[in-house]
Amino acid sequence: MNIILMVNVLHLINNPSVFLKRLGKSLKPGGKLVIVQWVAEKMGYELKDWDADDRARYTLRANLHRIYDADFEVVQIKDFLPMQLIYICQPSFHE
């Protein structure tokens, strides 16, 4: 088993679907992708000066959309960090 860890970068990737699909192909069977990502619903005050488009980029829905579009499934979400969620993912495709 192996693990790929990404911290606060998902929103910066130009084509997350292609990028994450390539990562998924490099995982061994049973491997996991762990994404730690800011989430607007927990950021509150930090978002007060952001426009709607910026806020939308960090929502739970946007994060899940990026993950599922790349043929991953979220097997668990950890919610103990103050401004981030941890998505534990596995590829939903099999080669």
PyMOL commands that set and color helices and strands:
alter all, ss='L'
color gray80, all
select helices_A, chain A and resi 10-12+16-26+40-47+52-57+60-69
alter helices_A, ss='H'
color red, helices_A
select strands_A, chain A and resi 3-7+32-38+72-78+84-91
alter strands_A, ss='S'
color yellow, strands_A
deselect
rebuild
show_as cartoon
